[in-house]
Amino acid sequence: MVNVRFSTIDGKFVGVECAGHCEYADEGEDVVCAALSSVVQTAVLGIMKILGLNIGYETDEESGYLKAILPKNMTKADAHDADLILRTAYLGVSDLHETFSDFISLEVE
């Protein structure tokens, strides 16, 4: 199972952390894992490449770990835009979680 946790501060999304593997299907054929990875990684890429923010980012492919945390020194505009991107990713993950809750756990803290 993949555990996905979105972090918030004062109601604003500030990070995402994923740990584990979906185990919906064999490696290379796991469409749930592929969908989840695409949603989260696209959000991270948007924050890094579109907004140009230098986020705290770490991964470990073998253990299925990804963590992305927004920097504390953002402008209000960047914080707003990054919040929207992470909220959109949350919607995508939430939709996957509704259908595949045996393989994805989801929390917001």
SVG drawing of the C-alpha trace seen along z (x, -y; Angstrom):
<svg xmlns="http://www.w3.org/2000/svg" viewBox="-14 -38 30 47">
<polyline fill="none" stroke="black" stroke-width="0.4" points="0.0,0.0 1.1,-3.6 0.6,-6.1 0.1,-9.6 0.2,-12.6 -0.4,-16.1 0.9,-18.7 -0.9,-22.0 -0.1,-25.2 -3.0,-27.5 -5.2,-25.7 -2.6,-26.1 -1.0,-23.0 2.7,-23.0 3.9,-19.5 3.3,-16.0 4.9,-12.7 4.4,-9.2 5.7,-6.0 5.4,-2.4 4.2,-0.5 0.6,-0.1 1.0,3.7 -2.1,3.6 -0.3,5.6 3.2,6.8 6.0,4.2 5.8,2.6 2.1,3.4 0.8,1.6 -1.6,-1.0 -2.6,-2.3 1.0,-3.1 1.6,-4.7 -1.5,-6.9 -0.6,-7.9 3.0,-8.6 2.0,-10.7 -0.4,-12.9 2.1,-13.6 5.2,-13.9 3.4,-16.3 2.5,-18.5 6.1,-18.5 7.4,-19.3 4.9,-22.1 6.1,-23.7 9.7,-23.3 9.6,-24.1 6.6,-26.4 6.8,-28.3 10.6,-28.0 10.6,-27.2 13.5,-25.4 11.6,-22.9 12.9,-20.4 12.7,-17.2 13.8,-13.6 13.0,-10.2 13.9,-6.6 12.6,-4.6 13.3,-1.2 11.2,-1.9 8.7,-4.0 9.4,-7.2 8.8,-10.7 8.8,-13.9 8.3,-17.5 8.1,-20.4 7.6,-24.1 10.2,-26.6 9.3,-28.9 10.6,-32.1 8.0,-32.2 6.2,-35.3 2.5,-35.4 1.9,-34.8 4.2,-31.8 2.6,-30.4 -0.9,-30.8 0.1,-29.2 1.9,-26.3 -1.1,-25.8 -3.3,-25.5 -1.0,-23.0 -0.9,-20.8 -4.7,-21.1 -5.1,-19.9 -2.8,-16.9 -4.8,-16.2 -8.0,-16.0 -6.3,-13.6 -5.0,-11.4 -8.3,-11.6 -10.1,-10.4 -7.7,-7.4 -8.1,-6.7 -11.9,-6.5 -11.6,-3.7 -8.4,-2.0 -8.5,-2.5 -7.2,1.0 -3.9,-0.2 -3.7,-3.9 -4.1,-5.5 -4.6,-9.3 -4.4,-11.9 -4.1,-15.6 -2.4,-17.1"/>
</svg>
